[in-house]
Amino acid sequence: MSWQDRIALFSYLDGAAVLCLLICWLGIGWRIENPANSRISVSLLMQGFRRDWMVHMLTRQPRLFDGQVLSSLRQGTTFFASASMIAIGGGLALIGNADQLAGLARDLTLDSAPTVVWEVKILAVLLFQANAFLKYVWAHRLFGYCAVLMAAVPNDPEDPIAQPRARQAAEINITAARSFNQGMRSTYFALAALAWLLGPVALIVAALLTTGILWRREFASRSRRYLLQTPPSSQQ
């Protein structure tokens, strides 16, 4: 079967649903990382708190607490990277046994699409999950860089290199967190992509619902209100 024949198995509504999924994924990511000044996102607020963290680290003796916080961040990225690998392995196993998946899907949707259709739909989920895995791994590596930079900050806060080195650590920490957040969004949309198994309308609904959940958590959540009560020093 040629690629043209495979594409012909999908309707225009399928194409519109996939396009909607991609627009939602890219659109909410851009809005979170580039919010309007009048409505800042939680992710951007946390960037300010990370900078404040490194400033206060300079005078904290000993710095065991800072090391423990960074260790917990690295453990989080390790957990999600491992979970992504398991999900990818499960997805590949499904593609290798797509006949059973097609039978289950037919029971759920009364659809008699060929096996290749279900393989493509699972592949879409795997692409999101693979992107998430790469983001988690990179975030883990960057948190490691941050740990080295934090260790390189002189114990004397009056040392001329102390402030610049702390600012370097803060920016690397922020970059790592940004990569981790991007991985989380890919995981959310991988779950949304599973709805394609139920049809293109279900995929559109899942994409819009996922976007709404992410928007609320970043721009209208209770945790955001608490963070804004005493914003970071860089944003006061």
Phi, psi and chi 1 to 4 in degrees:
 res  aa     phi    psi   chi1   chi2   chi3   chi4
   1 MET       -  126.6 -178.2 -177.7  -68.4      -
   2 SER   -77.9  169.2   66.9      -      -      -
   3 TRP   -64.8  -34.8  -78.1  107.5      -      -
   4 GLN   -61.6  -40.3  -69.4   82.6   -2.9      -
   5 ASP   -67.2  -38.3  -65.6  -28.8      -      -
   6 ARG   -65.3  -44.5  -70.3 -173.8  175.8   95.0
   7 ILE   -62.1  -36.7  -67.2  173.1      -      -
   8 ALA   -65.1  -17.4      -      -      -      -
   9 LEU   -72.3  -16.3  -66.1  172.4      -      -
  10 PHE  -103.2  146.4  -63.7   91.3      -      -
  11 SER   -87.8  170.1   66.3      -      -      -
  12 TYR   -62.7  -31.4  -72.9  109.6      -      -
  13 LEU   -67.1  -35.1 -173.7   56.5      -      -
  14 ASP   -61.6  -45.1  -77.4  -55.2      -      -
  15 GLY   -62.0  -41.3      -      -      -      -
  16 ALA   -65.5  -37.0      -      -      -      -
  17 ALA   -66.7  -42.9      -      -      -      -
  18 VAL   -64.6  -40.9  172.2      -      -      -
  19 LEU   -62.7  -41.0 -176.7   61.0      -      -
  20 CYS   -61.2  -42.6  175.7      -      -      -
  21 LEU   -60.7  -45.8 -179.5   71.0      -      -
  22 LEU   -66.6  -41.2  -67.3  175.1      -      -
  23 ILE   -64.3  -42.7  -70.1  174.2      -      -
  24 CYS   -62.6  -44.8  -72.5      -      -      -
  25 TRP   -61.7  -51.4  172.8   49.9      -      -
  26 LEU   -71.0  -37.6  -63.7  173.3      -      -
  27 GLY   -67.0  -46.7      -      -      -      -
  28 ILE   -69.3  -32.8 -168.5   62.4      -      -
  29 GLY   -64.0  -43.7      -      -      -      -
  30 TRP   -65.8  -41.3 -176.4   87.5      -      -
  31 ARG   -66.8  -38.1  174.2   49.3   61.9 -172.1
  32 ILE   -64.9  -41.9  -71.5  171.5      -      -
  33 GLU   -84.8  -14.3  -64.6  178.6    4.8      -
  34 ASN  -133.5   62.4  -59.7  -85.4      -      -
  35 PRO   -76.1  163.2   30.2  -35.2      -      -
  36 ALA   -70.0  149.1      -      -      -      -
  37 ASN   -60.8  -27.7  -67.5  -28.7      -      -
  38 SER   -77.6  -15.7   59.4      -      -      -
  39 ARG  -145.8   85.2 -163.3  168.8 -169.6   84.0
  40 ILE   -76.7  147.7 -167.2  169.6      -      -
  41 SER   -85.0  160.1   64.6      -      -      -
  42 VAL   -60.6  -39.2  169.3      -      -      -
  43 SER   -60.4  -41.0  -65.1      -      -      -
  44 LEU   -72.2  -36.2 -143.8   61.6      -      -
  45 LEU   -60.2  -43.3  -86.6  171.0      -      -
  46 MET   -65.7  -27.2  -69.8  -53.4  -60.4      -
  47 GLN   -60.3  -41.7  -70.4 -177.0   14.5      -
  48 GLY   -64.3  -40.7      -      -      -      -
  49 PHE   -66.4  -32.7  -77.1  112.9      -      -
  50 ARG   -66.7  -38.7  -69.8  173.9 -168.2  -83.8
  51 ARG   -64.7  -42.4  -67.1 -171.5  177.9   98.6
  52 ASP   -61.4  -38.6  -74.4   -3.9      -      -
  53 TRP   -56.4  -48.5  169.6   20.5      -      -
  54 MET   -68.7  -30.7  -66.0  -57.0  160.4      -
  55 VAL   -65.5  -45.3  168.6      -      -      -
  56 HIS   -73.1  -24.0  -66.6  -60.6      -      -
  57 MET   -60.2  -30.7  179.7 -164.6   66.0      -
  58 LEU   -56.6  -39.1  -71.6  172.4      -      -
  59 THR  -102.8    4.1   56.2      -      -      -
  60 ARG   -88.7  119.7 -174.1 -179.9  -70.2  120.1
  61 GLN  -129.3  127.3  -63.7  -64.1  -20.8      -
  62 PRO   -76.2  174.5   31.1  -35.2      -      -
  63 ARG  -100.6   31.3  -64.1  172.0 -179.0  168.1
  64 LEU   -64.3  -38.2  -66.4  176.3      -      -
  65 PHE   -60.0  -42.8  172.9   76.2      -      -
  66 ASP   -63.5  -40.1  -55.2  -73.0      -      -
  67 GLY   -64.6  -37.7      -      -      -      -
  68 GLN   -67.3  -40.5  -70.1  172.8  -11.3      -
  69 VAL   -62.3  -45.9  172.6      -      -      -
  70 LEU   -65.2  -36.4 -168.6   63.2      -      -
  71 SER   -63.4  -39.1  176.7      -      -      -
  72 SER   -66.1  -35.3   68.7      -      -      -
  73 LEU   -65.4  -41.1  -66.8  175.2      -      -
  74 ARG   -67.7  -36.3  -62.9 -165.9   74.6 -170.8
  75 GLN   -63.9  -36.9  -72.1  173.9    3.3      -
  76 GLY   -62.6  -44.3      -      -      -      -
  77 THR   -66.5  -36.3   58.4      -      -      -
  78 THR   -63.6  -43.0  -59.2      -      -      -
  79 PHE   -60.6  -49.1  169.9   79.3      -      -
  80 PHE   -70.4  -33.1  -78.7  103.5      -      -
  81 ALA   -64.4  -41.5      -      -      -      -
  82 SER   -65.1  -42.0  -60.5      -      -      -
  83 ALA   -63.3  -37.0      -      -      -      -
  84 SER   -65.1  -40.8  -64.3      -      -      -
  85 MET   -61.6  -41.0  -77.7  -65.4  -67.5      -
  86 ILE   -63.9  -42.6  -66.3  172.3      -      -
  87 ALA   -63.8  -41.0      -      -      -      -
  88 ILE   -64.0  -43.1  -68.6  170.1      -      -
  89 GLY   -61.8  -41.5      -      -      -      -
  90 GLY   -64.2  -39.2      -      -      -      -
  91 GLY   -64.8  -41.7      -      -      -      -
  92 LEU   -65.0  -35.9  -68.5  173.9      -      -
  93 ALA   -65.3  -37.3      -      -      -      -
  94 LEU   -65.4  -42.0  -83.2  176.2      -      -
  95 ILE   -62.7  -37.1  -70.0  178.0      -      -
  96 GLY   -70.5  -16.0      -      -      -      -
  97 ASN  -131.2   49.2 -163.3   12.9      -      -
  98 ALA   -69.4  -19.3      -      -      -      -
  99 ASP   -63.3  -41.8  -70.8  -26.4      -      -
 100 GLN   -67.4  -38.2  -71.4 -172.1    6.6      -
 101 LEU   -62.4  -42.0  175.1   63.6      -      -
 102 ALA   -63.5  -37.8      -      -      -      -
 103 GLY   -65.1  -42.9      -      -      -      -
 104 LEU   -64.1  -44.1  174.9   62.1      -      -
 105 ALA   -63.2  -37.8      -      -      -      -
 106 ARG   -65.3  -35.7  -81.7 -168.3  -73.6  -90.6
 107 ASP   -65.1  -34.5  -68.5  -21.0      -      -
 108 LEU   -81.7  -37.5  -68.1  174.0      -      -
 109 THR  -116.4   -4.4   65.4      -      -      -
 110 LEU    57.7   33.1  -57.5  178.4      -      -
 111 ASP  -102.9  139.1 -166.5  -11.8      -      -
 112 SER  -111.8   35.3   58.3      -      -      -
 113 ALA   -66.3  152.0      -      -      -      -
 114 PRO   -64.4  162.7  -20.5   32.0      -      -
 115 THR   -59.1  -35.7  -58.7      -      -      -
 116 VAL   -60.8  -29.4   67.0      -      -      -
 117 VAL   -63.7  -43.8  170.4      -      -      -
 118 TRP   -68.8  -33.8  -51.5  111.6      -      -
 119 GLU   -63.7  -41.9  -68.5  175.6  -18.1      -
 120 VAL   -65.0  -40.0  170.1      -      -      -
 121 LYS   -66.1  -40.0  -68.8  179.8  177.4 -178.0
 122 ILE   -67.6  -36.7  -69.0  -62.7      -      -
 123 LEU   -60.9  -36.4 -176.7   59.8      -      -
 124 ALA   -61.2  -41.5      -      -      -      -
 125 VAL   -63.5  -42.7  177.8      -      -      -
 126 LEU   -64.1  -35.3  -70.9 -179.4      -      -
 127 LEU   -64.2  -42.8  -70.7  175.2      -      -
 128 PHE   -63.5  -42.4  -83.9  104.0      -      -
 129 GLN   -70.3  -34.6 -156.5   57.2   61.9      -
 130 ALA   -65.7  -41.1      -      -      -      -
 131 ASN   -61.4  -41.8 -179.3   70.1      -      -
 132 ALA   -61.2  -43.9      -      -      -      -
 133 PHE   -58.5  -45.4  170.9   74.4      -      -
 134 LEU   -63.9  -38.5  -66.5  174.8      -      -
 135 LYS   -66.1  -42.1  -66.2  -65.2 -176.7 -179.2
 136 TYR   -63.9  -43.4  -67.3  139.6      -      -
 137 VAL   -63.3  -42.2  169.8      -      -      -
 138 TRP   -66.8  -38.2 -176.8 -126.4      -      -
 139 ALA   -62.6  -41.3      -      -      -      -
 140 HIS   -61.7  -41.6 -174.0  -88.9      -      -
 141 ARG   -66.1  -41.3 -172.3  174.3 -179.3   85.7
 142 LEU   -67.3  -37.1  -73.0  174.4      -      -
 143 PHE   -63.3  -31.9  -80.3  129.6      -      -
 144 GLY   -65.3  -42.7      -      -      -      -
 145 TYR   -59.2  -41.6  -67.2  164.4      -      -
 146 CYS   -61.5  -40.1 -179.7      -      -      -
 147 ALA   -60.7  -41.1      -      -      -      -
 148 VAL   -65.2  -43.4  173.4      -      -      -
 149 LEU   -64.1  -40.0  -78.0  170.0      -      -
 150 MET   -62.7  -39.4  -70.8  168.9   64.1      -
 151 ALA   -67.8  -24.4      -      -      -      -
 152 ALA   -85.3   -5.3      -      -      -      -
 153 VAL   -73.0  125.3  174.3      -      -      -
 154 PRO   -58.9  148.1  -22.1   32.4      -      -
 155 ASN   -67.6  -28.4  -71.1  -29.9      -      -
 156 ASP   -83.1  112.6 -178.5    7.8      -      -
 157 PRO   -65.2  -15.8   20.6  -30.6      -      -
 158 GLU   -85.2   -8.1  -59.1  -59.0  -36.5      -
 159 ASP   -61.0  132.6 -169.0  -56.3      -      -
 160 PRO   -60.5  -21.4   18.5  -31.0      -      -
 161 ILE   -90.6   -9.7 -161.4   64.1      -      -
 162 ALA   -64.3  -51.8      -      -      -      -
 163 GLN   -62.4  -49.5  -75.3  -79.8   -4.2      -
 164 PRO   -59.8  -38.9  -23.5   33.7      -      -
 165 ARG   -67.8  -39.0 -166.7   63.0   56.3   75.6
 166 ALA   -64.8  -39.2      -      -      -      -
 167 ARG   -65.7  -37.6  -74.3 -165.1  -66.2  -90.8
 168 GLN   -60.0  -46.7  -79.1 -178.7  -60.8      -
 169 ALA   -59.7  -39.7      -      -      -      -
 170 ALA   -62.9  -44.3      -      -      -      -
 171 GLU   -68.3  -37.0  -64.2  -52.0  -44.7      -
 172 ILE   -66.2  -39.8  -68.4  -65.8      -      -
 173 ASN   -61.4  -41.9 -164.4  -64.8      -      -
 174 ILE   -64.7  -41.7  -71.9  169.3      -      -
 175 THR   -63.4  -39.7  -55.2      -      -      -
 176 ALA   -64.2  -43.3      -      -      -      -
 177 ALA   -64.8  -37.2      -      -      -      -
 178 ARG   -63.0  -42.7 -176.2 -177.0  -60.5  116.1
 179 SER   -65.0  -39.4 -177.7      -      -      -
 180 PHE   -63.3  -43.9  179.3   78.7      -      -
 181 ASN   -63.4  -37.7  -70.1  -23.7      -      -
 182 GLN   -64.5  -38.2  -70.0  169.5   -9.4      -
 183 GLY   -63.8  -40.5      -      -      -      -
 184 MET   -62.1  -42.8  -72.0  -67.0  -68.9      -
 185 ARG   -63.6  -38.1  -71.8 -164.3  -66.4  -87.5
 186 SER   -63.6  -37.6  -72.5      -      -      -
 187 THR   -64.8  -42.9  -62.3      -      -      -
 188 TYR   -58.1  -46.1  -69.0  147.7      -      -
 189 PHE   -76.5  -21.1  -80.6   96.6      -      -
 190 ALA   -64.7  -40.2      -      -      -      -
 191 LEU   -65.7  -39.2  -66.4  174.2      -      -
 192 ALA   -63.1  -38.1      -      -      -      -
 193 ALA   -64.2  -23.6      -      -      -      -
 194 LEU   -61.4  -26.7  -78.8  172.3      -      -
 195 ALA   -64.7  -17.7      -      -      -      -
 196 TRP   -60.9  -25.5 -162.2   11.6      -      -
 197 LEU   -60.7  -25.3  -65.3  173.4      -      -
 198 LEU   -92.8   -1.9  -59.4  177.2      -      -
 199 GLY   122.3  164.8      -      -      -      -
 200 PRO   -65.3  -34.4   21.5  -31.6      -      -
 201 VAL   -64.7  -42.0  174.4      -      -      -
 202 ALA   -62.8  -36.6      -      -      -      -
 203 LEU   -65.1  -43.0  177.9   58.6      -      -
 204 ILE   -62.3  -45.3  -67.9  172.7      -      -
 205 VAL   -62.2  -43.4  171.7      -      -      -
 206 ALA   -65.1  -40.2      -      -      -      -
 207 ALA   -63.5  -44.6      -      -      -      -
 208 LEU   -68.0  -38.6  -65.2  175.4      -      -
 209 LEU   -65.9  -43.0 -177.9   61.1      -      -
 210 THR   -62.9  -42.4  -58.3      -      -      -
 211 THR   -61.5  -42.3  -56.9      -      -      -
 212 GLY   -63.5  -39.9      -      -      -      -
 213 ILE   -64.0  -45.5  -69.5  171.8      -      -
 214 LEU   -64.0  -41.1  -72.3  171.9      -      -
 215 TRP   -62.6  -44.3 -174.1   90.4      -      -
 216 ARG   -62.1  -43.5 -179.6 -167.4  170.5  -81.5
 217 ARG   -66.0  -31.4  -69.5 -179.7  177.8  178.8
 218 GLU   -89.0  -30.1  -71.5  -73.2  -20.0      -
 219 PHE  -123.2  -11.2  -63.0  103.2      -      -
 220 ALA  -142.8   22.0      -      -      -      -
 221 SER   -88.7  162.2   62.6      -      -      -
 222 ARG   -65.5  -38.0 -175.9  177.6  -59.6  174.7
 223 SER   -61.8  -35.8   56.4      -      -      -
 224 ARG   -63.3  -41.2  178.9 -179.1  179.4  -84.4
 225 ARG   -62.1  -39.8  -69.3 -161.9  -62.0  -88.3
 226 TYR   -66.2  -40.8  -68.2  148.7      -      -
 227 LEU   -63.7  -34.7  -70.0  172.3      -      -
 228 LEU   -76.3  -13.1  -75.6  172.1      -      -
 229 GLN   -62.6  -39.0  -72.0  178.1   -0.8      -
 230 THR  -136.3   84.6  -52.0      -      -      -
 231 PRO   -66.8  164.1   24.0  -32.4      -      -
 232 PRO   -60.3  155.5   18.9  -29.4      -      -
 233 SER   -58.6  -35.3  -58.8      -      -      -
 234 SER   -70.3  -13.9   59.0      -      -      -
 235 GLN  -119.8   11.9  -66.1  169.4  -10.6      -
 236 GLN   -85.4      -  -73.0  179.8  -12.2      -
